[in-house]
Amino acid sequence: MSASAAIDIGSNSLLLTVIDGAGAVLHDEAVVVGLGKGLGDGGRFRPDRAATALAVLRRYAERAATLGVRPEDVLVCATSGARRASDAPAFFAQVTAETGLVPRTISGEEEAELAFLGAARGLPLGDGPRVVIDLGGGSTEVVHGLGDVMGSRISLEIGSVRLTEAYAPGDDVSPEQLHALRAAVAEACAALSPAPEGAVAVAVAGSATTLAAMSLGLTAYDGARVHGARVSRDSLDAWAERLRAASPSQRAALAAVSPERAPYLMAGATVLSGVLRRLGLDGLTASDGGLRYGILRQAGRL
């Protein structure tokens, strides 16, 4: 089998993975673009963010082509930001015209399914109950399953960028703002069902892996160490408070592995903690897998 590639167009990050015919990773890359920044509901992509996203997607298409995957054969899925943007169809038509890539906007339900499929990559999770948490910039998908068999799934309209813009848009964040953010997360999480006894939680996407790297004390990202790392709910709460009290430069220093995510990590930690609290779990396992691996798995490439 020839090489395959998948792109995840998220509200905050654009990610590319290319694998060979045996499933070995040839290229894996993530770029924080902030395509959903300032979008709100039913708004339009900011011209500067759209231009940056187009440039990254053009480079991704070229990179995939050098590894044997034609742009039209790359599997490209867009998530929450594209679901909310009124100009997403026009923007993706431009992407296709200029890069050859053909993005497809997926529903929250399909996003949850793909995250579940990709999350367990290489992790010894066993055959018991499992909950996969996919925290994005615009939404959070929570999927219950038994081993590799997916069960119920739900998409929550809370994400790290979206919540930051709504509750903590400035450089200085007060305790009252963090309290309001936590209350909003708890309200959204009320739609979740508690996890069954013995369940394990697995979290994917950039906020989760960055917080895991920070908990490990990493100053440079190391996917091999992050993949499978344990992060407690207490640690997430502590990170939220520490990030709240920090200045922008201090937040960037704390998030040295991915400083461009720093403004949104307080909200990200709050979402992950809130989901765990509602599930009745005291921690999670970070996964460096996720949606793009689910895209490849769904297509029979992994």
C-alpha positions in Angstrom: 0.0 0.0 0.0 1.2 3.5 -0.8 1.7 6.4 1.6 -1.4 8.1 3.1 -1.9 11.5 4.7 -4.5 13.2 6.9 -5.0 16.9 7.9 -7.0 18.1 10.9 -8.2 21.7 10.5 -9.1 22.7 14.0 -10.2 26.0 15.6 -6.7 26.6 16.9 -4.3 24.2 15.2 -3.7 22.6 11.8 -2.1 19.2 12.0 -0.6 16.9 9.3 0.3 13.3 9.6 1.8 11.2 6.7 2.3 7.4 7.1 3.8 4.8 4.8 2.1 1.7 3.5 3.0 -0.2 6.7 1.6 2.5 9.0 4.9 4.0 10.1 4.8 7.7 10.6 6.8 9.6 7.9 5.8 13.1 9.0 3.8 14.5 11.9 3.4 18.3 12.4 1.2 20.8 14.2 1.0 24.5 13.7 -1.1 26.9 15.9 -3.0 29.1 13.5 -6.0 30.3 15.5 -8.4 30.0 12.6 -11.4 30.2 15.0 -10.0 33.2 16.8 -12.7 35.9 17.2 -15.2 33.8 15.3 -18.0 33.5 17.8 -21.1 31.8 16.4 -22.0 32.4 12.7 -19.1 34.8 12.2 -16.5 34.9 9.6 -12.8 33.8 9.6 -10.5 36.7 10.3 -8.7 37.5 7.1 -5.3 37.3 8.7 -6.1 33.9 10.2 -7.5 32.6 7.0 -4.4 33.8 5.1 -2.1 32.0 7.6 -4.2 28.8 7.4 -4.1 28.9 3.6 -0.3 29.3 3.7 0.1 26.4 6.1 -2.2 24.2 4.1 -0.3 25.0 0.9 2.9 23.9 2.6 1.2 20.7 4.0 0.0 19.8 0.5 3.5 20.2 -0.9 5.0 18.2 2.0 2.5 15.4 1.5 3.3 15.4 -2.3 7.0 15.0 -1.7 6.2 11.9 0.4 4.0 10.3 -2.3 0.5 11.6 -1.5 -1.2 13.8 -4.1 -3.1 16.8 -2.6 -6.5 15.5 -3.8 -5.8 12.2 -2.0 -5.0 13.8 1.4 -7.9 13.2 3.9 -8.8 16.6 5.2 -11.3 17.2 8.0 -12.4 20.5 9.5 -14.1 20.7 12.9 -15.8 23.2 15.2 -14.5 26.5 13.7 -15.7 25.4 10.2 -19.1 24.4 11.6 -19.5 27.9 13.0 -18.0 30.0 10.3 -20.5 31.4 7.7 -17.8 31.7 5.1 -16.2 28.2 5.6 -17.5 26.9 2.2 -16.1 29.8 0.3 -12.8 29.6 2.2 -12.5 25.8 1.6 -13.3 26.4 -2.1 -10.3 28.7 -2.2 -8.2 26.1 -0.4 -9.1 23.5 -3.0 -8.4 25.9 -5.9 -5.0 27.0 -4.6 -3.7 23.8 -3.0 -5.6 20.8 -4.5 -6.7 19.8 -1.0 -10.4 19.0 -0.5 -11.5 19.8 3.1 -14.6 18.2 4.5 -16.4 19.8 7.5 -17.5 17.1 9.9 -20.1 17.1 12.6 -19.4 17.1 16.3 -20.5 13.5 16.4 -18.1 12.4 13.7 -15.4 14.4 15.3 -15.9 12.5 18.5 -15.9 9.2 16.7 -12.6 10.0 14.9 -11.0 11.2 18.1 -11.9 7.9 19.8 -10.4 5.9 16.9 -7.2 7.8 17.1 -6.7 8.2 20.8 -5.6 4.7 21.8 -2.7 4.5 19.3 -0.1 2.4 21.0 -1.4 2.9 24.5 -1.9 -0.2 26.8 -5.4 0.7 27.9 -6.9 -2.8 28.1 -10.4 -3.9 27.3 -12.3 -2.1 30.0 -14.4 1.0 30.0 -12.7 4.0 28.3 -13.6 7.7 28.0 -11.8 9.8 25.3 -11.7 13.6 25.7 -10.9 15.6 22.6 -10.4 19.2 23.7 -10.3 21.6 20.8 -10.3 25.4 20.4 -14.1 25.5 19.7 -15.6 22.4 21.2 -14.9 19.3 23.3 -15.8 15.8 22.3 -16.4 13.1 25.0 -16.7 9.5 23.9 -17.5 6.5 26.1 -16.4 3.0 24.9 -15.5 -0.5 26.0 -12.0 -1.2 24.9 -11.9 -0.4 21.2 -15.6 -0.5 20.8 -17.1 2.9 20.8 -20.4 3.6 22.7 -22.1 6.9 23.5 -20.6 10.2 22.4 -21.4 13.9 22.9 -20.0 17.2 21.6 -19.9 20.0 24.1 -19.7 23.6 22.8 -16.8 24.5 25.0 -13.3 24.8 23.8 -10.1 26.5 24.9 -10.1 29.5 22.5 -13.9 30.0 22.6 -14.0 30.1 26.4 -10.9 32.3 26.7 -12.5 34.9 24.4 -15.8 34.7 26.4 -14.5 34.7 30.0 -10.8 35.8 30.0 -10.0 37.9 26.9 -7.4 40.2 28.5 -3.9 39.8 29.7 -4.9 39.9 33.4 -7.4 37.3 34.7 -9.1 37.8 38.0 -10.2 35.1 40.4 -13.8 36.0 39.6 -13.2 35.4 35.9 -11.8 32.0 36.5 -14.7 31.2 38.8 -17.1 32.2 36.1 -15.2 30.1 33.6 -15.4 27.1 35.9 -19.1 27.6 36.3 -19.7 27.7 32.6 -17.7 24.5 32.1 -19.6 22.8 34.9 -22.9 23.8 33.3 -21.9 22.4 30.0 -20.5 19.2 31.5 -23.9 18.5 33.2 -24.8 16.9 29.9 -22.2 14.1 30.4 -22.9 10.7 32.0 -20.6 9.6 34.8 -18.0 7.1 33.8 -18.6 3.5 34.8 -16.5 1.9 37.5 -12.9 1.2 36.5 -13.0 3.5 33.5 -9.8 5.3 32.2 -9.8 8.7 30.6 -7.6 9.5 27.6 -7.2 13.1 26.4 -6.0 14.1 23.0 -5.2 17.4 21.1 -2.8 20.2 21.8 -4.0 21.6 25.1 -4.0 18.2 26.7 -0.6 17.2 25.4 0.9 20.6 26.3 -0.4 20.5 29.8 1.0 16.9 30.1 4.4 18.2 28.9 4.3 21.0 31.4 3.4 18.5 34.2 6.5 16.5 33.1 8.6 19.6 33.3 9.6 19.5 29.6 10.9 22.6 27.9 10.9 21.0 24.5 8.1 18.8 23.2 8.8 15.1 23.3 5.9 13.1 21.9 7.3 9.8 23.2 7.3 11.0 26.8 3.9 12.8 26.5 2.1 9.9 24.9 0.8 7.9 27.9 1.7 10.5 30.6 -0.6 10.6 33.6 -2.1 14.0 34.6 -4.2 14.3 37.8 -7.3 16.5 38.1 -5.6 18.3 41.1 -2.7 19.1 38.8 -5.0 20.6 36.2 -6.7 22.7 38.8 -3.3 23.9 40.0 -2.2 24.7 36.5 -5.4 26.7 35.9 -4.7 28.9 39.0 -1.0 29.2 38.2 -1.8 30.4 34.7 -4.5 32.7 35.9 -2.0 34.5 38.2 0.8 34.7 35.6 1.6 37.5 33.2 1.5 36.8 29.4 5.3 36.4 29.3 5.2 34.1 32.4 2.5 32.0 30.7 4.6 31.6 27.6 7.6 30.6 29.8 5.4 28.0 31.6 4.3 26.6 28.3 7.8 26.5 26.8 7.0 23.4 24.7 4.2 25.4 22.9 4.2 29.1 23.9 1.7 30.0 21.2 -0.9 27.9 23.2 -0.2 29.8 26.4 -3.2 32.2 26.3 -5.7 29.3 26.1 -4.2 26.8 28.5 -6.0 28.1 31.6 -9.3 27.5 29.9 -8.0 24.1 28.6 -7.0 22.9 32.0 -10.4 24.1 33.4 -12.3 22.1 30.7 -10.3 18.9 31.3 -10.7 19.2 35.0 -14.4 19.9 34.7 -15.0 16.9 32.4 -13.1 14.6 34.8 -15.0 15.9 37.8 -18.3 15.2 36.1 -17.1 11.8 35.0 -16.0 11.0 38.6 -12.4 10.4 37.6 -9.3 11.8 39.3 -7.0 12.0 36.3 -6.3 11.2 32.7 -3.8 9.7 30.3 -2.5 12.1 27.6 -2.4 10.8 24.0 -0.3 12.1 21.2 -2.7 10.4 18.8 -6.1 12.0 18.0 -8.3 13.0 15.1 -5.9 12.7 12.3 -5.0 9.2 13.3 -8.7 8.4 13.5 -9.2 9.8 10.0 -6.5 7.4 8.7 -7.9 4.5 10.8 -11.5 5.1 9.6 -10.2 5.0 6.0 -8.5 1.7 6.6 -5.0 3.1 6.3 -4.0 2.2 9.9 
